[in-house]
Amino acid sequence: MRAMVLDALGPMEEGSSPLRLATLPDPDPGEGELLVRVVTSGVCHTELDEIEGRTPPPSLPVVLGHQVVGVVEGRGSGAGRFQMGDRVGVAWIFDSCGQCTHCKVGNENLCQDFRATGRDVNGGYAEYLTVPESSAFRIPEAFTDAEAAPLLCAGAIGYRSFNLTNIRNGQPLGLTGFGASGHLVLKMVRHTCPDTEVFVFARSESERRFALELGATWSGDTADRAPTGLAAIIDTTPVWGPVLEGLRNLAPGGRLVINAIRKEDHDKEVLLDLDYANDLWMEREIKSVANVARSDVAEFLELAGKIPIRPEVQEYPLEDANLALQELKSRKIRGAKVLRIS
């Protein structure tokens, strides 16, 4: 099979190509696993974190990709939940121990033995992958293969982030950064909390315009002040500065939810400017998001299919994965980026 392979970690410089096109043996499904022929695979900022060494180290060499849509073409012994030819999705969660306190209550995203698709095992930047059938999800018929891909991570992690805000209908919400996840959260909020005004903070003028096109009440730079104090903010940026600015936009009792697997180190000194009395007092708080649980993916796909939430996508052939990642790093974003595998 064709695959884009990551052999070594390092900075994603302009013009660099950390992924190489290779031919690998087709994988065989083990007990309880599915063999999936990949049709599309979303491109996520987490893959930049993997390449540049901000995540727990991947098992090199590795095939990235954890927003995967494909077709079941094989089943290991004991796998009977899906039929041959079924369309399925594969997300960041590959498996977990299944026995710890977190797993037993459905928070397998917090399991110490959590394994990630495209980091700990080969992912969707290839023509085939294998996955435990418990971590495969049915794709609603409402979506094309390209539309469905970003729902599996950008959508699911956005759904978990939104639930962690504890927002009620009518309370104002902020979104810092407006890429794949942010634009899906905005679409979801407009349906689930129709009286909630959404305020978008983004460095890119094109992202701010895009947010207004999708129904945001207001948009500004990450250093701007919203016209009202916000009940919650979801931060999807890779840097520390917007965290501090976000705290200053919260109303008393507000919550800042950080939707990022890691923050880049080059600007962490900005946190030294944190002033307790002005930025954290009055019961303002910070909450992090870790991975996704299976329930996040399943529930969001069902919700997205009912609304329906249709992501805006840009497609690239598999061999242009490096280009898609370069554009993602340089913030050339409108919606979500998706690789077309077959």
N, C-alpha and C positions, 0 to 999 in steps of 0.2 A: 504494500500500500504506500501511497505518497503521504508524507508527513513533514511538517515544519518542526525542527528539533532544536532545543536549546541545550548547548553543550557546556557553557560557562557563564557565570554571573559577571556583570560589569555595567558601567554607565551606558545609557541609551543616548549616545551622542547623535547630533544631526548627521544623517547619511550613513550611520552604522547599521549593520544587519546581523543582530545577534542570533537570529534563527536561520538555520540552513535547511534547504529542501533536500529530503532524503527518501530512500526507499526502505521501508521496514517490513518485517514479516507480519502478515495479518494475525491479530490476536485470537486466541481461543477462549471462549467463555468457560469459567470454572463452575463449580457447584453453586446453584442459585443465581447465576449471572446471565446477562443477555449480551449477545454480540449485536452492536448497533452500527449500521452503515450511516455515516455522518453526511447530512445534507447541508446544514449551515452551522456555524459556530460564532458566537458573539465575541467581540474584542473588548476587554475590560481593563480598567486602570490597574486592577490587581495584578495583571500580567506584567505591567511595567514595574510594579513593586517586586514581583518575583525575579525579573531579569536584573534589576538593580540591587537586589539583596535586602529588601526591607521586610520580606515575609520570613517565617521560619524557612530554612533552606530547602529548596526542592531536591528531589532525588534525581540528580543529573546522570546521564542526559535524560531529558523529559520532553514530552509533547504537551504544550500548554493548551488552554481552552476549557472553560467550564460553563459555557452557555450553549449547550449542544442540542440540536434537533436532528433526529434521524429516524431510521426505520429498523425494526427488529429483523435481523437476518439469521439469528442463531440463538439457541437456548442451552445452557448447561443443565446437568441433572438437577431435578428438583425445582426448576424454574417453570412456573405455569401460570403466572399472573397475566402475562401478555401473550398474544398470538403472533405468529410470523406475519410480517407486513404491517404490524401496528406502528403508528407514529408516536415516538416518545421523546421526552426531554431529559437531559442530564445536567445537573447543577453543580455548585461548588462542593456540596456534601457527597462524598463517595461512600464512606461508612464511618462507624464509630463502634465503641466496645459493646453497646447494647445492654450492659449490666450495671453501670454506675448510677448514682443518684440522679444525675442530669439526664441520662438516657431514659431512665424509667419514667420520668415525668414529661418527656417530649422535648427536652432541651439538649438534644444530642449535639447541638452546635457548641456547647460548653464542655463536652467530653475531652478529657486529656488525651484520648486516643483517636480523636477526630482525624480523619484522612480526607484530603481535598483532591478533587478531580483536577488534573492538569498541574498539580504540584507534587503530591505523593504518589500518584499513578498517572499514566498517560491520559491526556485529555482529547479535546475535539479538533485540534489543528491537524487532523489526519482523516483518512478515508474511513477508518474503523476505530471503534473502541469497545471495551467491555465494561460493564457496570453491574453491581448487585441489583436485582430487579426491585428491591425495596427502595432503591435510590433512583428509580426511573419513574417518570411522570407522564401521564397522558396529556397530549396537547389538544386544547379545544379546537374544533373545526373552524372556528371563526378566523383563525390566524393562518397566514402563509408561513412557510418555514423561516423566512427572513424575519418576519414580525415576531415570531414566537421566541427566537433566540434570546434577545435582551430581557424578555420577561423572566428568564430562569435565574438571572443574577441581579441585574440592575433593578428589575421589577420586584423580585422576591426580597432583596435586602432593603429596598425602599419601603416595602410593605412592613417588614419587621421594624424598621426605623420609625415609620409613622406610628405604629402601635405603641412603641416605647415613648413617644411624646406625650401620650395621654390626652391628646387634643380632643375637645368636644366641639360639635358643630357650632359655628359662630365665633370660635376663638381664633385670633389671627395667628398664622403660621409663617415662618420664614424658611427659605431654602437657600443655602449658601453653596454656590457652584451649580451649574445648570447643564450637566451632561446627560448621559443615558438615564441614570437613576433619578435625577431631579425632574426631568421632564415627564417621567412616568408617575412620580409621586403627585405632581401637579394635576395630571389627568385623573388620577384616582381620587384626590381630594375634592375636585370639582363635582364628582359623583357622590361620594360618601358623606361629605360635609359641605353641602351646597352654599351654606351661609358663611363659611370660613373664607376670609380674604387671605391671599397668598402673596407674600413679599419676597422677591428674588434678589439675591446679591450675587453678582458675577463680575469678574474682571473684564471679560470680553463684551464689547458693545453688541456683537452679533448674538451672543447668548442672551443678553438683556432684551434685545428686540424679539428674539424667539420666545422668551417667557411671556412677554406681553401678547404676542400672537396667540399663545395657548391659553390666555385668560388670566394671567397674573394681574393683581391689582396695581402693583408698583414694582419697579426694578431699579437697582442702583449698583454702584461699585461695592466691593466687599468692605471698604472702609467707610461707606456712607451710613447715615442714620435713617432708619425707617421712620415714617411719619407718626407711628404709634408704637408703644411697647408691645412686644410679641409674647404670646403664651408659650411658644416653643419654636425652636429653629433646628433644622436638620442640616448638618455640615457635611458635604461630600468632597471637600477639597483635600489635596494631599499635603497641605502646609499648615503651620501653626497660627499664622497671623489672623485668619478668619475666625479662629476659636475665640481669641480675645475680643475681636470686634463683635462677634456674635453675642457674647455675654453682655456687652454694653447695649445691645438691642433688646434684651429680654426685659419683660415686665417683672415685678416682684413675684416670686414663686415660679418663674419660668424655667424651662428645661432646655438645655442644648444637647442634642443627640449627635454624636460624631459617628458618621457612617464611613469609616475608612479602616482598612486593615492595618495600616501604619501611617505615620506622619513623617515627612522628610525632615532631616536633622538641620539643614542649613539655616533655618530661621527660628530654631527653638528658643533662642535667646529672647524672642519677643515676649515669652511668658514671664520674664522677669519684670515686665511692665504691669503684671496683674496686680490690681489694687483691690484688696479684700472688701473694703467699705463700699467702693463704687461698682465693682464687677461681680462679686459673689454674694455679698450680704443680701438680706431680704429673701432668703431661702431660694436663691437661684442655684441651679445645679447642672452638672455635666454627666451625661450618660454615654457609655460607649456601646457599639454594636459589634458582636463577634459572630462572624460566619452566618449561616442560615440553618434553621432546622428543617426537616422534611415538611412539617406542617406549614411553614412559611411559603414554600414553593407550591404545595398543593392548593392551599387556600387562595394564594394570589392568582394562580392560573384560573381557578374557578371564578373568582371575582372579575378578573380581566376579561374572561370570555363573556360574562353577563353584561358588562357595561356597554360595549367592549372597549378596552384600552388598546389603541393601535399605535405602537411605537413608530417614530420616524427613523428610517434606517438608511445607511449608505453601505452598499455591497462592494466587496473586493474579492478577487479570486484568491485561492489558498496561497499561491506563491507570492502574493502582495501583502502577506501578513506583516512584514517589517515596515512597509509603507503605512499601513493602517495604524500600527503602534507609534510610529514617528508622528503622524498627524494627531493622534490622541495626546501625546506628550506636549505637542506645541499648541494644544487647545484648538485645533481645527475640527470643531465638533458641531454637529447639528443633529441631535438625537443620538442614535447608537450606530456603531460600526459592526458590520457582520461579514464574515468570510463565507463565500459560497464554495462548498467542497464538491458537491455533485448535484 
